[in-house]
Amino acid sequence: MNIMNITGEELKNICHDLSKEKLIEIIVELNGKLNESRDDMKRMRNLFFEQQQQSDDNVIEEKKNVTSLDEQSDSEYMDSYSHFSIHHQMLADKARTLAYQDAIIENSTLFIGKTVLDIGCGSGILSLFAAKAGAKLVVAVDHSDIVNNARSIIIENGYEQTIRIVRGKLERIDFEKLSLPTKYDIIISEWMGYFLLFEGMLDTVLYARDHLLQPQGALLPSR
């Protein structure tokens, strides 16, 4: 039984039909998921404050230096996003996921025949929305191991000819060397994280806007 697919009300309704042993099994599974989520949140929170402190220490650095993370911090941050549990929780935020879906699918005329850059693609959900809306090419970029899952999801949904997965830090990717566009019609990014605090994508999104977006291109979300 996948307890993550059962609502609280459904669980309440079936409890009377379960044995004591089965109830214990469910409680243990829930406790494990809770501990896993707590650990993920703790790592994200600690890294956020480390980044904030580092940003304060380096406030006099030039603005063109779009990322204040060193190699180790980059690795730690992106490794935290390689845990599928984080992406499960993000996708489980139905209000946010549906808002992105509606913004893309209901504005399909904006996407038809266009090139799209998905920054921090994660599970690939926004790339799939863009491809479904009619994009000619979607380049999905992420720096974590989650790209392996994203590739499988994209293939399973039949969009491997439209969506190109690229693993790496956006600012360091040589798009021309990869035979990919160096300017895009649309840039999308799911940069709003836990409570709008724990995503570290904003600097990268601003870099992409300034260097990779067509002059008349669109940035979603733009505010």
C-alpha positions in Angstrom: 0.0 0.0 0.0 1.4 3.4 -1.0 0.3 5.5 2.0 1.4 8.7 0.2 -1.6 8.2 -2.2 -4.1 8.0 0.6 -5.8 11.1 2.0 -6.4 11.6 5.6 -10.2 11.0 5.2 -9.6 7.8 3.2 -7.2 6.6 5.8 -9.8 7.3 8.6 -12.5 5.4 6.7 -10.4 2.2 6.2 -8.7 2.1 9.6 -11.6 -0.1 11.0 -10.9 -2.7 8.4 -7.1 -3.0 9.1 -5.4 -5.3 11.6 -3.3 -3.9 14.4 -0.2 -5.1 12.5 -1.2 -3.3 9.3 -1.9 -0.1 11.2 1.6 -0.3 12.8 3.1 -0.8 9.3 1.3 2.3 8.0 2.5 4.4 11.0 6.1 3.3 10.5 5.9 4.2 6.9 4.5 7.6 7.6 7.1 8.2 10.3 9.8 7.3 7.8 8.5 9.8 5.2 8.2 12.5 7.9 11.8 12.0 9.0 13.0 12.0 5.4 11.1 15.3 4.7 12.4 16.8 8.0 16.0 15.9 7.0 15.5 17.5 3.6 14.1 20.7 5.1 16.9 20.9 7.6 19.6 20.6 4.9 17.8 23.2 2.8 17.4 25.6 5.8 21.1 25.3 6.8 22.3 25.9 3.3 20.0 28.9 2.9 21.5 30.6 5.9 25.0 29.7 4.8 24.3 31.3 1.5 22.8 34.4 3.2 25.9 34.8 5.4 28.2 34.4 2.4 26.2 36.9 0.5 26.5 39.4 3.3 30.3 38.8 3.5 30.7 39.4 -0.2 28.4 42.3 -0.7 31.2 44.5 -2.2 31.8 42.0 -5.0 30.9 43.1 -8.5 27.2 42.5 -9.5 28.3 40.6 -12.6 29.4 37.8 -10.3 25.9 36.2 -10.5 26.6 33.4 -8.1 28.1 33.7 -4.6 28.4 29.9 -4.1 31.7 28.2 -4.2 32.1 24.8 -5.8 31.4 22.9 -2.6 28.3 24.9 -1.8 27.0 24.4 -5.4 27.5 20.7 -5.0 25.7 20.6 -1.6 22.8 22.7 -2.8 22.3 20.7 -6.0 22.8 17.4 -4.2 19.9 18.3 -1.9 17.7 18.5 -5.1 18.7 15.0 -6.2 16.4 13.5 -3.6 13.2 12.6 -5.3 11.3 13.2 -2.0 11.8 16.9 -2.5 10.3 16.8 -6.0 7.5 14.7 -4.7 6.6 17.3 -2.2 6.9 20.1 -4.8 4.6 18.3 -7.2 2.2 17.5 -4.3 1.7 21.3 -4.0 -1.3 21.1 -6.3 -2.1 24.9 -6.2 1.4 25.8 -7.4 1.7 23.0 -10.0 -1.7 23.7 -11.4 -0.9 27.4 -11.6 2.1 26.7 -13.7 0.2 24.2 -15.8 -2.6 26.7 -16.5 -0.2 29.5 -17.2 1.5 27.4 -19.9 -1.3 25.3 -21.4 -3.9 28.1 -21.4 -1.3 30.3 -23.2 -0.3 27.7 -25.8 -0.3 30.3 -28.6 2.7 31.8 -26.8 4.6 28.5 -27.0 3.7 27.1 -30.4 6.8 26.8 -32.5 9.0 28.5 -29.9 12.3 27.6 -28.2 12.0 27.3 -24.4 14.6 27.1 -21.7 13.6 25.4 -18.5 16.0 26.4 -15.6 16.2 23.9 -12.8 14.0 21.5 -14.6 13.8 19.0 -11.7 11.4 16.2 -12.6 10.8 17.9 -16.0 7.2 18.8 -15.3 7.4 22.4 -16.7 9.2 21.1 -19.8 6.4 18.6 -20.4 3.8 21.4 -20.0 5.8 23.5 -22.6 6.1 20.6 -25.0 2.4 19.8 -24.7 1.7 23.5 -25.4 3.4 23.2 -28.7 7.0 24.3 -28.2 9.4 23.5 -31.0 12.3 22.8 -28.7 12.6 22.7 -24.9 16.1 22.7 -23.3 15.7 21.5 -19.7 18.7 22.3 -17.5 19.5 21.0 -14.0 22.7 20.5 -12.0 21.6 17.6 -9.9 21.1 13.8 -10.5 17.4 14.3 -10.8 17.9 14.8 -14.5 18.2 11.0 -14.8 14.6 10.7 -13.5 13.5 13.6 -15.7 14.9 11.9 -18.8 12.9 8.7 -18.0 9.7 10.7 -17.4 10.1 12.6 -20.6 10.7 9.4 -22.7 7.8 7.7 -21.0 5.5 10.6 -22.1 6.9 10.5 -25.6 8.5 14.0 -25.7 12.2 12.9 -26.1 12.3 14.5 -29.6 11.1 17.9 -28.3 12.8 18.1 -24.9 16.6 18.1 -24.6 18.0 17.4 -21.1 21.3 19.1 -20.2 23.0 18.5 -16.9 25.2 21.3 -15.5 25.3 24.8 -13.9 23.5 27.1 -16.4 26.2 29.9 -16.2 28.9 27.4 -17.3 27.0 25.6 -20.1 28.4 26.2 -23.6 25.1 26.0 -25.6 26.8 26.6 -28.9 29.1 23.7 -28.4 26.1 21.5 -27.7 24.5 22.7 -30.9 21.7 24.3 -28.9 20.2 27.8 -29.3 22.1 30.6 -27.5 18.9 32.7 -27.2 15.4 31.5 -26.3 11.9 32.8 -27.0 10.7 31.8 -23.5 12.4 31.0 -20.2 10.5 29.1 -17.6 11.6 28.2 -14.1 10.0 26.8 -11.0 12.1 28.9 -8.7 9.6 29.3 -5.8 10.6 26.7 -3.2 9.5 25.8 0.3 7.5 28.8 1.6 9.1 30.8 -1.2 12.4 30.8 0.7 14.5 27.7 0.0 15.1 27.9 -3.8 18.5 29.3 -4.8 17.6 29.9 -8.4 16.8 33.6 -8.6 20.4 34.7 -9.5 20.5 32.1 -12.2 17.1 33.1 -13.6 18.3 36.7 -13.7 21.5 35.7 -15.5 19.4 33.7 -18.1 17.1 36.7 -18.6 20.0 39.0 -19.3 22.1 36.6 -21.4 19.9 33.9 -22.9 16.5 35.5 -23.6 15.5 36.9 -27.0 15.0 40.8 -26.9 11.2 40.3 -27.3 11.2 37.0 -25.3 9.0 36.1 -22.3 10.1 35.1 -18.8 7.6 32.9 -16.8 6.9 33.7 -14.1 8.0 37.3 -14.5 7.2 38.4 -11.0 
